[in-house]
């Protein structure tokens, strides 16, 4: 019995090690290697440093010194990864200023909303943790502006047959905001909002929105899932 238990434990450790090995860091903490700007307001406003809430104006984020955070202190361009992915788990931490608005888009077209929704009694399809404009978060798990928050997205890509016809929708299998489940088994039949009529593909890029308001990101990790 002891030997069987040890074998089970070792198998668990091995699986965890494999999962850890499979995780990829999407941001090197130094520059925009692996990313490029797209759309938005054209200007590349992204900086690498340390972000804090401006004590004189909580609607602003300041870049206060050296750091390993990816910061958009003002409206400008969006970012997409050079690489494309299918089924995956995306882990990211973010910070917004008071009233700010951003988002993370899987495959560039399926958005999980980032917004300062702290303290709202009821949250809807445009609040933080929503599948934007499609499915409201199950709970309001937001922290106050200026605090780091965690987002974990388990995403399943749409499926296509050999002829290229879609046979299964994309799905947000589970989304955690600050450790609380805000989405679970939510299928999405098309892109969200402005991407509603965009073509769907079996793989796509990770997209960070920088054209709406101040936002900072750190600890971006992606694990491909079979």
N, C-alpha and C positions, 0 to 999 in steps of 0.2 A: 504493500500500500504506500509506504514511504517512497519507494523507488518510482512508483507511478506518479505520485504527487510531484516529485522532483522533476520528472520528465515533462510534466505539464507546465511547471514553472519555467523550465529552461526553454520550452517551446514558446511560451509567452514572451520571455526576454528576447528571444531570437526574432520574433515577429515585430516587437517594438523597435529593435535595432534596425531591422530592414526598413521599417516605416521612417525612422529617423534618417537613415541613409538616403532614402528616396526624396526627402524634402529638399527643395531648392530655395536658396535665398534669391529674391528678385531684385534686391537693392544692396549694393556693395558698401553703402555708408559714405561714399566719397564723391560720386558724380552720377551722371545719368547713363552710364554704360548699360546697355541692354534695354533702354527705353528711347522713345522719340516723341516729340510733341505733335499733336494733331488738333486742328480746328480751334474752337473756342474763340478767343479774342486775338489770336495770332502771336502775341508776345510771349517769349519764354520767360516766365516769372519765377520758375522753380529754383529753389536754393537748397543747399545742404548745410545744415547747422543745427542749432538748438532753438526750439520754439517755446515761447512762453506767451501767456495772455498779457496784453498791454494793460498795466494797472490804471493808466489814465483813460483808456478807451477799450472796454471789454469786447468791442466788436472788431478788434484788430489782433493779429498775432505778430509778435516781434521775433526777429531772428537775432538772438542775443549773444551768440558766440559759437565756437567750434562745437560740432556734434555730428551725430550720424542719423539725422532725421531729414526727411524729404519734405520741404515746406513750400507751400504756395501762399505767400503773404497777401497777395492781391489777385484780382481776377485776371486771367490770361488764358494760356493754352492748356489743353488736356494732355495726358500722357498715355501711351500704349506700350506694351512690351514688344520687343522685336520678335520674341518667340511666341508660338501659338500652342494651345493646350486643349485637351478634351476633358474627360472626367477628371476632376481634381478637388483637392481641399486647399482653399486659400485662407491663410491666417494673416491678419494685419492689425496693427494698432493705429488709431487715429486720434487727432485732437482738432476741435473746431472752436472758433470764437463765438461770442454770443450772436445768435440769429443766423449763423452761417449755414451753408448748404454745399454739399459735395455728393459723391457717389462712387461706388465701385461697380464696374460693369464686367460681367463674365462674358467671354467671347465677344467683347466690345459692344454687345447689344442688350444684355439682360442685366438690369441694374438693381442693386441693393442700395437703397437711399441712405445717405449720411446727412443728418440735419441736427441742429440744436433743438431737440424735442424735450429737453429736460423739464420735468415738472408738469407736463400735460396730463390731465386726468384721462383723456381719451385720445388715442392715436389712430390715424387713418392711413390711406394709401400713399400719402406723400410725406409721412413721418419717418424718423430714423428706424431702420430695420425693415421697412416696407420693401416688397417687390414693387418698384416705383410705379405708381398709378394703377396697380393691378391687385395687390394683396396686402392688406394692413398687417403690421406686426401683431403677434399674439399678446404681447405685453409691452409696456414702456420700460425699457431697461436702460435708458440713457443716464449718463452722468452729467454733471454740470459742465458748461463750456470752460475750456482751459485745462480739463483733466484728460489724461490718456484713457482711451476706451479700446476694447478688444472686439474684433469681428472675426468669426470663423464661418466660412462658407463651404459646405459640401455640395458640389455641383455635378449634375449629370448632363452631359451634352446631348443634343438631339441625335436620333439615329436615322440612318439612311440606308436604303437597299442598294443593290449593285447598279441599278439604273439612276441612282441619285435622288429617288423619291423619298421624302421624309416619312418614316414609319413610326416614330415615337417622338414626343415633345421633349424639349429641355426640361429639367427639373431641379429646383432647389430642394435637395434631399433634407438638409437641415442647415439652419443659420442660427448661430449663437451670437448675441450681443451682450458683452460683459458677463458671459457665462450663462445667460438665460436664453431659452429657445424662443426665437421670434418668428421663425418660419419652419415648417416641416412638411415634406412631401407635397410641395407646391409645383405643379406643372405649369409651364408657360408656353403657350402655343405660338408665340411670335416675340419679336423684340419689344422692349418697353418704350413708351413715350415716343420720342422722335425716331426711334429705331423700329417702330411697330411694323413697318413694311420692308425692313432691311432683309436681304437674303440671309438664310440660315446655313450653317456649315457644320461639319463634324468636329472641327477644331477652330480656335480663335484666340485673340489676344486678351490680356487683362488690361483694363482701362481705368485710369484714375481721373476723376473730374476736377478740373482746376479753373473753370470759367464762371463759377457762381459765387464763391466766397472763400475767405481764409481757411486753410486746412493744412494739417501736417500728418505725415505717415511715418511709421517706423516698423521694424521687424516684419517685413513682408516675406512670407514663406509660402511656397506652393508645393504640394505633394500630388503627383499624378496618381490617380486611382484606377485600378483595373475593374 
